Amino acid sequence: MKHTLALATLSALLLSGAALADDVMKKDGVLVNAAGMTVYTFDKDSAGKSACSGACIDNWPAVTPSANVMAPYSVITRDDGAKQLAYQGKPLYLFKKDLKPGDRNGDNFKDVWHVVKE
């Protein structure tokens, strides 16, 4: 019974387009947060480790995780002790200069920041 209920819940989430994390979802082929803001990765990060701190994290705020995180999402611990959502091991960020949902001003910024295509 529990197995059937879990499968039904998962199926409903997938059919609704919801992500398997409360924090992000797929929209127009890229990941966005719950407010519709574009989500990015940073080429200088390694799997499970953020290389963005100081002025970098001011311009590229980390996506913070909720309690409901399932694969392919995970949670990493930043050097400052804060938790950050990751997708396939890569830490996720927003861009300070994206002012409204759908903006992608950070895509290919300095050739090291990229929207997350699922």
Biopython code that builds the backbone (N, CA, C, O; Angstrom):
import numpy as np
from Bio.PDB.StructureBuilder import StructureBuilder

atoms = [
    (1, "MET", "N", (0.814, -1.182, 0.000)),
    (1, "MET", "CA", (0.000, 0.000, 0.000)),
    (1, "MET", "C", (0.867, 1.259, 0.000)),
    (1, "MET", "O", (0.633, 2.179, -0.784)),
    (2, "LYS", "N", (1.884, 1.297, 0.896)),
    (2, "LYS", "CA", (2.770, 2.454, 0.955)),
    (2, "LYS", "C", (3.496, 2.644, -0.368)),
    (2, "LYS", "O", (3.673, 3.771, -0.831)),
    (3, "HIS", "N", (3.914, 1.543, -0.972)),
    (3, "HIS", "CA", (4.623, 1.587, -2.245)),
    (3, "HIS", "C", (3.736, 2.190, -3.341)),
    (3, "HIS", "O", (4.192, 3.015, -4.133)),
    (4, "THR", "N", (2.481, 1.777, -3.378)),
    (4, "THR", "CA", (1.533, 2.287, -4.367)),
    (4, "THR", "C", (1.296, 3.774, -4.171)),
    (4, "THR", "O", (1.246, 4.527, -5.144)),
    (5, "LEU", "N", (1.150, 4.208, -2.926)),
    (5, "LEU", "CA", (0.933, 5.616, -2.625)),
    (5, "LEU", "C", (2.154, 6.445, -3.024)),
    (5, "LEU", "O", (2.005, 7.531, -3.584)),
    (6, "ALA", "N", (3.337, 5.955, -2.748)),
    (6, "ALA", "CA", (4.563, 6.668, -3.113)),
    (6, "ALA", "C", (4.671, 6.796, -4.634)),
    (6, "ALA", "O", (5.031, 7.858, -5.142)),
    (7, "LEU", "N", (4.367, 5.734, -5.351)),
    (7, "LEU", "CA", (4.411, 5.787, -6.809)),
    (7, "LEU", "C", (3.376, 6.753, -7.363)),
    (7, "LEU", "O", (3.655, 7.473, -8.321)),
    (8, "ALA", "N", (2.207, 6.777, -6.783)),
    (8, "ALA", "CA", (1.155, 7.696, -7.234)),
    (8, "ALA", "C", (1.574, 9.141, -6.999)),
    (8, "ALA", "O", (1.353, 10.000, -7.853)),
    (9, "THR", "N", (2.177, 9.413, -5.845)),
    (9, "THR", "CA", (2.645, 10.772, -5.538)),
    (9, "THR", "C", (3.750, 11.178, -6.500)),
    (9, "THR", "O", (3.730, 12.290, -7.027)),
    (10, "LEU", "N", (4.712, 10.298, -6.738)),
    (10, "LEU", "CA", (5.798, 10.591, -7.665)),
    (10, "LEU", "C", (5.254, 10.820, -9.069)),
    (10, "LEU", "O", (5.685, 11.749, -9.753)),
    (11, "SER", "N", (4.331, 10.005, -9.500)),
    (11, "SER", "CA", (3.733, 10.171, -10.831)),
    (11, "SER", "C", (3.030, 11.517, -10.947)),
    (11, "SER", "O", (3.144, 12.185, -11.975)),
    (12, "ALA", "N", (2.314, 11.919, -9.918)),
    (12, "ALA", "CA", (1.623, 13.212, -9.941)),
    (12, "ALA", "C", (2.613, 14.350, -10.040)),
    (12, "ALA", "O", (2.378, 15.314, -10.769)),
    (13, "LEU", "N", (3.716, 14.255, -9.319)),
    (13, "LEU", "CA", (4.747, 15.294, -9.395)),
    (13, "LEU", "C", (5.340, 15.377, -10.793)),
    (13, "LEU", "O", (5.503, 16.466, -11.344)),
    (14, "LEU", "N", (5.656, 14.245, -11.348)),
    (14, "LEU", "CA", (6.270, 14.235, -12.674)),
    (14, "LEU", "C", (5.308, 14.747, -13.735)),
    (14, "LEU", "O", (5.710, 15.491, -14.630)),
    (15, "LEU", "N", (4.058, 14.361, -13.645)),
    (15, "LEU", "CA", (3.075, 14.817, -14.624)),
    (15, "LEU", "C", (2.787, 16.298, -14.496)),
    (15, "LEU", "O", (2.434, 16.947, -15.480)),
    (16, "SER", "N", (2.932, 16.847, -13.288)),
    (16, "SER", "CA", (2.663, 18.269, -13.089)),
    (16, "SER", "C", (3.835, 19.132, -13.520)),
    (16, "SER", "O", (3.710, 20.354, -13.588)),
    (17, "GLY", "N", (4.980, 18.511, -13.813)),
    (17, "GLY", "CA", (6.165, 19.270, -14.206)),
    (17, "GLY", "C", (6.991, 19.713, -13.019)),
    (17, "GLY", "O", (7.976, 20.431, -13.194)),
    (18, "ALA", "N", (6.619, 19.306, -11.813)),
    (18, "ALA", "CA", (7.370, 19.694, -10.630)),
    (18, "ALA", "C", (8.682, 18.928, -10.585)),
    (18, "ALA", "O", (8.783, 17.796, -11.059)),
    (19, "ALA", "N", (9.663, 19.562, -10.014)),
    (19, "ALA", "CA", (10.962, 18.922, -9.851)),
    (19, "ALA", "C", (10.926, 18.015, -8.628)),
    (19, "ALA", "O", (9.990, 18.067, -7.829)),
    (20, "LEU", "N", (11.939, 17.198, -8.493)),
    (20, "LEU", "CA", (12.046, 16.354, -7.319)),
    (20, "LEU", "C", (12.790, 17.088, -6.210)),
    (20, "LEU", "O", (13.406, 16.468, -5.343)),
    (21, "ALA", "N", (12.724, 18.403, -6.247)),
    (21, "ALA", "CA", (13.196, 19.274, -5.173)),
    (21, "ALA", "C", (12.229, 20.445, -5.178)),
    (21, "ALA", "O", (11.832, 20.924, -6.240)),
    (22, "ASP", "N", (11.851, 20.906, -3.995)),
    (22, "ASP", "CA", (10.904, 22.021, -3.926)),
    (22, "ASP", "C", (11.497, 23.301, -4.506)),
    (22, "ASP", "O", (10.766, 24.224, -4.865)),
    (23, "ASP", "N", (12.808, 23.351, -4.594)),
    (23, "ASP", "CA", (13.514, 24.581, -4.918)),
    (23, "ASP", "C", (13.569, 24.927, -6.401)),
    (23, "ASP", "O", (13.610, 26.106, -6.755)),
    (24, "VAL", "N", (13.570, 23.930, -7.264)),
    (24, "VAL", "CA", (13.745, 24.181, -8.689)),
    (24, "VAL", "C", (12.782, 23.340, -9.514)),
    (24, "VAL", "O", (12.267, 22.318, -9.062)),
    (25, "MET", "N", (12.556, 23.807, -10.744)),
    (25, "MET", "CA", (11.721, 23.064, -11.688)),
    (25, "MET", "C", (12.204, 23.391, -13.092)),
    (25, "MET", "O", (12.959, 24.341, -13.295)),
    (26, "LYS", "N", (11.773, 22.615, -14.036)),
    (26, "LYS", "CA", (12.144, 22.840, -15.429)),
    (26, "LYS", "C", (11.113, 23.765, -16.072)),
    (26, "LYS", "O", (9.908, 23.555, -15.933)),
    (27, "LYS", "N", (11.596, 24.794, -16.781)),
    (27, "LYS", "CA", (10.713, 25.701, -17.518)),
    (27, "LYS", "C", (11.445, 26.153, -18.770)),
    (27, "LYS", "O", (12.575, 26.634, -18.697)),
    (28, "ASP", "N", (10.803, 25.999, -19.911)),
    (28, "ASP", "CA", (11.398, 26.372, -21.196)),
    (28, "ASP", "C", (12.779, 25.746, -21.392)),
    (28, "ASP", "O", (13.671, 26.368, -21.967)),
    (29, "GLY", "N", (12.951, 24.511, -20.910)),
    (29, "GLY", "CA", (14.180, 23.769, -21.135)),
    (29, "GLY", "C", (15.306, 24.045, -20.167)),
    (29, "GLY", "O", (16.372, 23.441, -20.284)),
    (30, "VAL", "N", (15.103, 24.951, -19.199)),
    (30, "VAL", "CA", (16.146, 25.240, -18.212)),
    (30, "VAL", "C", (15.559, 25.174, -16.809)),
    (30, "VAL", "O", (14.345, 25.256, -16.627)),
    (31, "LEU", "N", (16.434, 25.024, -15.822)),
    (31, "LEU", "CA", (15.974, 25.005, -14.447)),
    (31, "LEU", "C", (15.760, 26.424, -13.943)),
    (31, "LEU", "O", (16.542, 27.330, -14.232)),
    (32, "VAL", "N", (14.693, 26.596, -13.189)),
    (32, "VAL", "CA", (14.390, 27.865, -12.532)),
    (32, "VAL", "C", (14.011, 27.567, -11.088)),
    (32, "VAL", "O", (13.634, 26.446, -10.749)),
    (33, "ASN", "N", (14.117, 28.597, -10.235)),
    (33, "ASN", "CA", (13.683, 28.395, -8.856)),
    (33, "ASN", "C", (12.176, 28.574, -8.764)),
    (33, "ASN", "O", (11.511, 28.802, -9.775)),
    (34, "ALA", "N", (11.641, 28.473, -7.569)),
    (34, "ALA", "CA", (10.190, 28.559, -7.383)),
    (34, "ALA", "C", (9.616, 29.902, -7.817)),
    (34, "ALA", "O", (8.433, 29.992, -8.143)),
    (35, "ALA", "N", (10.448, 30.954, -7.824)),
    (35, "ALA", "CA", (10.013, 32.285, -8.256)),
    (35, "ALA", "C", (10.180, 32.482, -9.760)),
    (35, "ALA", "O", (9.871, 33.552, -10.285)),
    (36, "GLY", "N", (10.671, 31.447, -10.460)),
    (36, "GLY", "CA", (10.842, 31.533, -11.910)),
    (36, "GLY", "C", (12.177, 32.119, -12.343)),
    (36, "GLY", "O", (12.384, 32.392, -13.525)),
    (37, "MET", "N", (13.084, 32.315, -11.386)),
    (37, "MET", "CA", (14.399, 32.877, -11.718)),
    (37, "MET", "C", (15.336, 31.774, -12.206)),
    (37, "MET", "O", (15.364, 30.674, -11.654)),
    (38, "THR", "N", (16.096, 32.086, -13.241)),
    (38, "THR", "CA", (16.995, 31.122, -13.877)),
    (38, "THR", "C", (18.088, 30.654, -12.913)),
    (38, "THR", "O", (18.613, 31.434, -12.118)),
    (39, "VAL", "N", (18.415, 29.371, -13.003)),
    (39, "VAL", "CA", (19.424, 28.741, -12.162)),
    (39, "VAL", "C", (20.661, 28.445, -13.014)),
    (39, "VAL", "O", (20.550, 28.053, -14.175)),
    (40, "TYR", "N", (21.843, 28.641, -12.414)),
    (40, "TYR", "CA", (23.122, 28.516, -13.130)),
    (40, "TYR", "C", (24.089, 27.575, -12.413)),
    (40, "TYR", "O", (23.946, 27.286, -11.225)),
    (41, "THR", "N", (25.084, 27.105, -13.184)),
    (41, "THR", "CA", (26.244, 26.407, -12.621)),
    (41, "THR", "C", (27.494, 27.193, -12.984)),
    (41, "THR", "O", (27.483, 28.024, -13.892)),
    (42, "PHE", "N", (28.567, 26.917, -12.260)),
    (42, "PHE", "CA", (29.845, 27.618, -12.380)),
    (42, "PHE", "C", (30.916, 26.595, -12.747)),
    (42, "PHE", "O", (31.117, 25.621, -12.022)),
    (43, "ASP", "N", (31.607, 26.812, -13.874)),
    (43, "ASP", "CA", (32.596, 25.846, -14.355)),
    (43, "ASP", "C", (33.737, 25.600, -13.365)),
    (43, "ASP", "O", (34.354, 24.535, -13.393)),
    (44, "LYS", "N", (34.021, 26.561, -12.498)),
    (44, "LYS", "CA", (35.138, 26.395, -11.559)),
    (44, "LYS", "C", (34.781, 25.529, -10.356)),
    (44, "LYS", "O", (35.660, 25.165, -9.575)),
    (45, "ASP", "N", (33.500, 25.197, -10.199)),
    (45, "ASP", "CA", (33.084, 24.283, -9.139)),
    (45, "ASP", "C", (33.458, 22.864, -9.516)),
    (45, "ASP", "O", (33.537, 22.516, -10.694)),
    (46, "SER", "N", (33.685, 22.060, -8.507)),
    (46, "SER", "CA", (33.826, 20.623, -8.744)),
    (46, "SER", "C", (32.597, 19.955, -8.145)),
    (46, "SER", "O", (31.872, 20.569, -7.363)),
    (47, "ALA", "N", (32.367, 18.728, -8.502)),
    (47, "ALA", "CA", (31.184, 18.028, -7.994)),
    (47, "ALA", "C", (31.198, 18.052, -6.467)),
    (47, "ALA", "O", (32.157, 17.610, -5.835)),
    (48, "GLY", "N", (30.123, 18.573, -5.888)),
    (48, "GLY", "CA", (29.991, 18.604, -4.449)),
    (48, "GLY", "C", (30.737, 19.715, -3.747)),
    (48, "GLY", "O", (30.763, 19.747, -2.517)),
    (49, "LYS", "N", (31.355, 20.641, -4.495)),
    (49, "LYS", "CA", (32.168, 21.701, -3.881)),
    (49, "LYS", "C", (31.998, 23.007, -4.641)),
    (49, "LYS", "O", (32.173, 23.054, -5.859)),
    (50, "SER", "N", (31.655, 24.071, -3.914)),
    (50, "SER", "CA", (31.512, 25.393, -4.512)),
    (50, "SER", "C", (32.837, 26.145, -4.462)),
    (50, "SER", "O", (33.520, 26.155, -3.438)),
    (51, "ALA", "N", (33.192, 26.772, -5.582)),
    (51, "ALA", "CA", (34.393, 27.615, -5.653)),
    (51, "ALA", "C", (34.013, 29.092, -5.608)),
    (51, "ALA", "O", (34.872, 29.957, -5.781)),
    (52, "CYS", "N", (32.740, 29.387, -5.379)),
    (52, "CYS", "CA", (32.226, 30.761, -5.399)),
    (52, "CYS", "C", (32.060, 31.264, -3.970)),
    (52, "CYS", "O", (31.266, 30.726, -3.199)),
    (53, "SER", "N", (32.832, 32.322, -3.618)),
    (53, "SER", "CA", (32.714, 32.922, -2.288)),
    (53, "SER", "C", (33.029, 34.411, -2.406)),
    (53, "SER", "O", (33.383, 34.889, -3.484)),
    (54, "GLY", "N", (32.902, 35.130, -1.321)),
    (54, "GLY", "CA", (33.203, 36.562, -1.325)),
    (54, "GLY", "C", (32.320, 37.327, -2.289)),
    (54, "GLY", "O", (31.098, 37.179, -2.275)),
    (55, "ALA", "N", (32.950, 38.160, -3.143)),
    (55, "ALA", "CA", (32.197, 38.953, -4.126)),
    (55, "ALA", "C", (31.442, 38.050, -5.094)),
    (55, "ALA", "O", (30.370, 38.415, -5.576)),
    (56, "CYS", "N", (31.986, 36.895, -5.376)),
    (56, "CYS", "CA", (31.319, 35.952, -6.286)),
    (56, "CYS", "C", (29.947, 35.576, -5.741)),
    (56, "CYS", "O", (28.955, 35.653, -6.466)),
    (57, "ILE", "N", (29.875, 35.172, -4.477)),
    (57, "ILE", "CA", (28.595, 34.724, -3.925)),
    (57, "ILE", "C", (27.625, 35.895, -3.751)),
    (57, "ILE", "O", (26.412, 35.687, -3.709)),
    (58, "ASP", "N", (28.142, 37.121, -3.651)),
    (58, "ASP", "CA", (27.266, 38.298, -3.615)),
    (58, "ASP", "C", (26.555, 38.477, -4.953)),
    (58, "ASP", "O", (25.376, 38.830, -4.989)),
    (59, "ASN", "N", (27.269, 38.235, -6.050)),
    (59, "ASN", "CA", (26.705, 38.376, -7.397)),
    (59, "ASN", "C", (25.962, 37.132, -7.860)),
    (59, "ASN", "O", (25.065, 37.212, -8.699)),
    (60, "TRP", "N", (26.336, 35.991, -7.313)),
    (60, "TRP", "CA", (25.758, 34.708, -7.705)),
    (60, "TRP", "C", (25.274, 33.979, -6.446)),
    (60, "TRP", "O", (25.922, 33.037, -5.990)),
    (61, "PRO", "N", (24.143, 34.408, -5.887)),
    (61, "PRO", "CA", (23.657, 33.779, -4.647)),
    (61, "PRO", "C", (23.387, 32.282, -4.823)),
    (61, "PRO", "O", (22.858, 31.838, -5.842)),
    (62, "ALA", "N", (23.761, 31.541, -3.815)),
    (62, "ALA", "CA", (23.530, 30.095, -3.819)),
    (62, "ALA", "C", (22.042, 29.797, -3.716)),
    (62, "ALA", "O", (21.307, 30.494, -3.017)),
    (63, "VAL", "N", (21.607, 28.758, -4.415)),
    (63, "VAL", "CA", (20.237, 28.272, -4.264)),
    (63, "VAL", "C", (20.218, 27.439, -2.984)),
    (63, "VAL", "O", (20.943, 26.451, -2.863)),
    (64, "THR", "N", (19.389, 27.846, -2.041)),
    (64, "THR", "CA", (19.317, 27.121, -0.781)),
    (64, "THR", "C", (18.279, 26.006, -0.890)),
    (64, "THR", "O", (17.218, 26.190, -1.487)),
    (65, "PRO", "N", (18.586, 24.870, -0.318)),
    (65, "PRO", "CA", (17.685, 23.718, -0.446)),
    (65, "PRO", "C", (16.535, 23.758, 0.551)),
    (65, "PRO", "O", (16.619, 24.389, 1.604)),
    (66, "SER", "N", (15.477, 23.076, 0.193)),
    (66, "SER", "CA", (14.372, 22.842, 1.122)),
    (66, "SER", "C", (14.598, 21.470, 1.752)),
    (66, "SER", "O", (15.657, 20.862, 1.601)),
    (67, "ALA", "N", (13.601, 21.013, 2.443)),
    (67, "ALA", "CA", (13.702, 19.695, 3.074)),
    (67, "ALA", "C", (13.470, 18.558, 2.088)),
    (67, "ALA", "O", (13.855, 17.422, 2.366)),
    (68, "ASN", "N", (12.854, 18.832, 0.953)),
    (68, "ASN", "CA", (12.478, 17.770, 0.007)),
    (68, "ASN", "C", (13.437, 17.718, -1.169)),
    (68, "ASN", "O", (13.165, 18.293, -2.223)),
    (69, "VAL", "N", (14.547, 17.039, -0.995)),
    (69, "VAL", "CA", (15.554, 16.934, -2.047)),
    (69, "VAL", "C", (15.769, 15.469, -2.378)),
    (69, "VAL", "O", (16.085, 14.658, -1.507)),
    (70, "MET", "N", (15.592, 15.141, -3.659)),
    (70, "MET", "CA", (15.772, 13.766, -4.129)),
    (70, "MET", "C", (16.634, 13.793, -5.390)),
    (70, "MET", "O", (16.693, 14.807, -6.085)),
    (71, "ALA", "N", (17.295, 12.687, -5.678)),
    (71, "ALA", "CA", (18.128, 12.567, -6.873)),
    (71, "ALA", "C", (17.324, 12.973, -8.099)),
    (71, "ALA", "O", (16.146, 12.628, -8.198)),
    (72, "PRO", "N", (17.927, 13.693, -9.031)),
    (72, "PRO", "CA", (19.344, 14.004, -9.220)),
    (72, "PRO", "C", (19.824, 15.233, -8.448)),
    (72, "PRO", "O", (20.921, 15.734, -8.698)),
    (73, "TYR", "N", (18.998, 15.724, -7.500)),
    (73, "TYR", "CA", (19.392, 16.858, -6.672)),
    (73, "TYR", "C", (20.060, 16.351, -5.407)),
    (73, "TYR", "O", (19.827, 15.222, -4.974)),
    (74, "SER", "N", (20.894, 17.201, -4.819)),
    (74, "SER", "CA", (21.537, 16.868, -3.559)),
    (74, "SER", "C", (21.823, 18.177, -2.830)),
    (74, "SER", "O", (21.593, 19.264, -3.359)),
    (75, "VAL", "N", (22.321, 18.052, -1.628)),
    (75, "VAL", "CA", (22.671, 19.220, -0.823)),
    (75, "VAL", "C", (24.157, 19.144, -0.503)),
    (75, "VAL", "O", (24.654, 18.110, -0.057)),
    (76, "ILE", "N", (24.869, 20.257, -0.736)),
    (76, "ILE", "CA", (26.277, 20.334, -0.370)),
    (76, "ILE", "C", (26.412, 21.326, 0.785)),
    (76, "ILE", "O", (25.531, 22.155, 1.014)),
    (77, "THR", "N", (27.517, 21.229, 1.499)),
    (77, "THR", "CA", (27.827, 22.191, 2.546)),
    (77, "THR", "C", (28.958, 23.070, 2.044)),
    (77, "THR", "O", (30.043, 22.585, 1.721)),
    (78, "ARG", "N", (28.692, 24.377, 1.982)),
    (78, "ARG", "CA", (29.677, 25.347, 1.533)),
    (78, "ARG", "C", (30.762, 25.533, 2.597)),
    (78, "ARG", "O", (30.574, 25.128, 3.744)),
    (79, "ASP", "N", (31.888, 26.139, 2.232)),
    (79, "ASP", "CA", (32.974, 26.379, 3.186)),
    (79, "ASP", "C", (32.525, 27.222, 4.371)),
    (79, "ASP", "O", (33.072, 27.095, 5.466)),
    (80, "ASP", "N", (31.519, 28.095, 4.155)),
    (80, "ASP", "CA", (31.009, 28.927, 5.256)),
    (80, "ASP", "C", (29.978, 28.191, 6.112)),
    (80, "ASP", "O", (29.419, 28.771, 7.043)),
    (81, "GLY", "N", (29.726, 26.922, 5.804)),
    (81, "GLY", "CA", (28.799, 26.103, 6.570)),
    (81, "GLY", "C", (27.366, 26.134, 6.060)),
    (81, "GLY", "O", (26.535, 25.347, 6.513)),
    (82, "ALA", "N", (27.060, 27.039, 5.118)),
    (82, "ALA", "CA", (25.706, 27.133, 4.565)),
    (82, "ALA", "C", (25.427, 25.942, 3.658)),
    (82, "ALA", "O", (26.342, 25.377, 3.060)),
    (83, "LYS", "N", (24.168, 25.570, 3.564)),
    (83, "LYS", "CA", (23.741, 24.495, 2.675)),
    (83, "LYS", "C", (23.393, 25.078, 1.312)),
    (83, "LYS", "O", (22.866, 26.187, 1.221)),
    (84, "GLN", "N", (23.690, 24.329, 0.252)),
    (84, "GLN", "CA", (23.422, 24.765, -1.120)),
    (84, "GLN", "C", (22.880, 23.590, -1.913)),
    (84, "GLN", "O", (23.360, 22.464, -1.784)),
    (85, "LEU", "N", (21.870, 23.864, -2.738)),
    (85, "LEU", "CA", (21.305, 22.835, -3.601)),
    (85, "LEU", "C", (22.250, 22.569, -4.760)),
    (85, "LEU", "O", (22.860, 23.492, -5.301)),
    (86, "ALA", "N", (22.369, 21.305, -5.136)),
    (86, "ALA", "CA", (23.198, 20.908, -6.275)),
    (86, "ALA", "C", (22.353, 20.050, -7.211)),
    (86, "ALA", "O", (21.412, 19.383, -6.782)),
    (87, "TYR", "N", (22.704, 20.079, -8.499)),
    (87, "TYR", "CA", (22.054, 19.250, -9.508)),
    (87, "TYR", "C", (23.129, 18.380, -10.127)),
    (87, "TYR", "O", (24.103, 18.894, -10.678)),
    (88, "GLN", "N", (22.967, 17.081, -10.045)),
    (88, "GLN", "CA", (23.971, 16.121, -10.499)),
    (88, "GLN", "C", (25.336, 16.468, -9.915)),
    (88, "GLN", "O", (26.359, 16.374, -10.594)),
    (89, "GLY", "N", (25.337, 16.866, -8.656)),
    (89, "GLY", "CA", (26.568, 17.175, -7.933)),
    (89, "GLY", "C", (27.086, 18.587, -8.109)),
    (89, "GLY", "O", (27.962, 19.014, -7.357)),
    (90, "LYS", "N", (26.568, 19.331, -9.091)),
    (90, "LYS", "CA", (27.052, 20.690, -9.356)),
    (90, "LYS", "C", (26.241, 21.698, -8.545)),
    (90, "LYS", "O", (25.014, 21.710, -8.642)),
    (91, "PRO", "N", (26.901, 22.549, -7.744)),
    (91, "PRO", "CA", (26.191, 23.566, -6.975)),
    (91, "PRO", "C", (25.389, 24.501, -7.890)),
    (91, "PRO", "O", (25.803, 24.786, -9.013)),
    (92, "LEU", "N", (24.245, 24.970, -7.397)),
    (92, "LEU", "CA", (23.347, 25.824, -8.167)),
    (92, "LEU", "C", (23.319, 27.249, -7.615)),
    (92, "LEU", "O", (23.409, 27.471, -6.407)),
    (93, "TYR", "N", (23.189, 28.216, -8.546)),
    (93, "TYR", "CA", (23.224, 29.635, -8.204)),
    (93, "TYR", "C", (22.142, 30.398, -8.964)),
    (93, "TYR", "O", (21.601, 29.927, -9.965)),
    (94, "LEU", "N", (21.850, 31.585, -8.457)),
    (94, "LEU", "CA", (21.045, 32.575, -9.161)),
    (94, "LEU", "C", (22.000, 33.670, -9.610)),
    (94, "LEU", "O", (23.164, 33.656, -9.211)),
    (95, "PHE", "N", (21.545, 34.630, -10.432)),
    (95, "PHE", "CA", (22.395, 35.738, -10.860)),
    (95, "PHE", "C", (21.752, 37.042, -10.426)),
    (95, "PHE", "O", (20.585, 37.301, -10.723)),
    (96, "LYS", "N", (22.516, 37.854, -9.725)),
    (96, "LYS", "CA", (22.029, 39.121, -9.173)),
    (96, "LYS", "C", (21.435, 40.046, -10.244)),
    (96, "LYS", "O", (20.524, 40.821, -9.952)),
    (97, "LYS", "N", (21.941, 39.969, -11.472)),
    (97, "LYS", "CA", (21.477, 40.861, -12.534)),
    (97, "LYS", "C", (20.281, 40.321, -13.306)),
    (97, "LYS", "O", (19.804, 40.967, -14.238)),
    (98, "ASP", "N", (19.794, 39.149, -12.929)),
    (98, "ASP", "CA", (18.512, 38.670, -13.453)),
    (98, "ASP", "C", (17.446, 39.350, -12.604)),
    (98, "ASP", "O", (17.318, 39.065, -11.413)),
    (99, "LEU", "N", (16.682, 40.248, -13.217)),
    (99, "LEU", "CA", (15.748, 41.067, -12.450)),
    (99, "LEU", "C", (14.324, 40.542, -12.428)),
    (99, "LEU", "O", (13.544, 40.885, -11.540)),
    (100, "LYS", "N", (13.983, 39.708, -13.406)),
    (100, "LYS", "CA", (12.620, 39.183, -13.453)),
    (100, "LYS", "C", (12.649, 37.724, -13.918)),
    (100, "LYS", "O", (13.611, 37.280, -14.544)),
    (101, "PRO", "N", (11.590, 36.994, -13.605)),
    (101, "PRO", "CA", (11.531, 35.603, -14.052)),
    (101, "PRO", "C", (11.757, 35.495, -15.563)),
    (101, "PRO", "O", (11.224, 36.280, -16.347)),
    (102, "GLY", "N", (12.552, 34.513, -15.940)),
    (102, "GLY", "CA", (12.849, 34.292, -17.351)),
    (102, "GLY", "C", (14.126, 34.962, -17.831)),
    (102, "GLY", "O", (14.658, 34.587, -18.876)),
    (103, "ASP", "N", (14.636, 35.956, -17.086)),
    (103, "ASP", "CA", (15.910, 36.577, -17.471)),
    (103, "ASP", "C", (17.006, 35.520, -17.455)),
    (103, "ASP", "O", (17.017, 34.637, -16.598)),
    (104, "ARG", "N", (17.923, 35.617, -18.405)),
    (104, "ARG", "CA", (19.072, 34.697, -18.486)),
    (104, "ARG", "C", (20.336, 35.501, -18.734)),
    (104, "ARG", "O", (21.176, 35.116, -19.547)),
    (105, "ASN", "N", (20.470, 36.622, -18.029)),
    (105, "ASN", "CA", (21.606, 37.519, -18.235)),
    (105, "ASN", "C", (22.949, 36.906, -17.872)),
    (105, "ASN", "O", (23.988, 37.389, -18.322)),
    (106, "GLY", "N", (22.944, 35.853, -17.070)),
    (106, "GLY", "CA", (24.191, 35.227, -16.663)),
    (106, "GLY", "C", (24.642, 34.082, -17.552)),
    (106, "GLY", "O", (25.724, 33.534, -17.338)),
    (107, "ASP", "N", (23.841, 33.702, -18.549)),
    (107, "ASP", "CA", (24.208, 32.556, -19.387)),
    (107, "ASP", "C", (25.477, 32.853, -20.168)),
    (107, "ASP", "O", (25.550, 33.840, -20.900)),
    (108, "ASN", "N", (26.459, 32.008, -20.011)),
    (108, "ASN", "CA", (27.782, 32.111, -20.644)),
    (108, "ASN", "C", (28.561, 33.344, -20.193)),
    (108, "ASN", "O", (29.478, 33.781, -20.888)),
    (109, "PHE", "N", (28.207, 33.911, -19.036)),
    (109, "PHE", "CA", (28.931, 35.045, -18.479)),
    (109, "PHE", "C", (30.379, 34.630, -18.253)),
    (109, "PHE", "O", (30.661, 33.645, -17.571)),
    (110, "LYS", "N", (31.299, 35.407, -18.845)),
    (110, "LYS", "CA", (32.742, 35.132, -18.776)),
    (110, "LYS", "C", (33.077, 33.693, -19.164)),
    (110, "LYS", "O", (34.113, 33.161, -18.765)),
    (111, "ASP", "N", (32.201, 33.075, -19.936)),
    (111, "ASP", "CA", (32.376, 31.696, -20.419)),
    (111, "ASP", "C", (32.498, 30.655, -19.305)),
    (111, "ASP", "O", (32.979, 29.548, -19.548)),
    (112, "VAL", "N", (32.064, 30.998, -18.078)),
    (112, "VAL", "CA", (32.149, 30.030, -16.980)),
    (112, "VAL", "C", (30.827, 29.838, -16.230)),
    (112, "VAL", "O", (30.722, 28.945, -15.388)),
    (113, "TRP", "N", (29.821, 30.660, -16.524)),
    (113, "TRP", "CA", (28.502, 30.532, -15.906)),
    (113, "TRP", "C", (27.505, 30.087, -16.971)),
    (113, "TRP", "O", (27.495, 30.621, -18.080)),
    (114, "HIS", "N", (26.663, 29.104, -16.631)),
    (114, "HIS", "CA", (25.760, 28.542, -17.636)),
    (114, "HIS", "C", (24.401, 28.208, -17.018)),
    (114, "HIS", "O", (24.311, 27.760, -15.875)),
    (115, "VAL", "N", (23.347, 28.438, -17.808)),
    (115, "VAL", "CA", (22.033, 27.972, -17.364)),
    (115, "VAL", "C", (22.088, 26.454, -17.279)),
    (115, "VAL", "O", (22.885, 25.801, -17.954)),
    (116, "VAL", "N", (21.234, 25.920, -16.446)),
    (116, "VAL", "CA", (21.188, 24.469, -16.259)),
    (116, "VAL", "C", (20.096, 23.930, -17.165)),
    (116, "VAL", "O", (18.914, 24.215, -16.973)),
    (117, "LYS", "N", (20.501, 23.153, -18.147)),
    (117, "LYS", "CA", (19.550, 22.522, -19.062)),
    (117, "LYS", "C", (19.337, 21.106, -18.590)),
    (117, "LYS", "O", (20.287, 20.355, -18.372)),
    (118, "GLU", "N", (18.084, 20.753, -18.438)),
    (118, "GLU", "CA", (17.770, 19.416, -17.944)),
    (118, "GLU", "C", (17.431, 18.485, -19.072)),
    (118, "GLU", "O", (17.140, 17.312, -18.839)),
]
sb = StructureBuilder()
sb.init_structure("model")
sb.init_model(0)
sb.init_chain("A")
sb.init_seg("    ")
for serial, (resi, resn, name, xyz) in enumerate(atoms, 1):
    if name == "N":
        sb.init_residue(resn, " ", resi, " ")
    sb.init_atom(name, np.array(xyz, "f"), 0.0, 1.0, " ", f" {name:<3s}", serial, name[0])
structure = sb.get_structure()
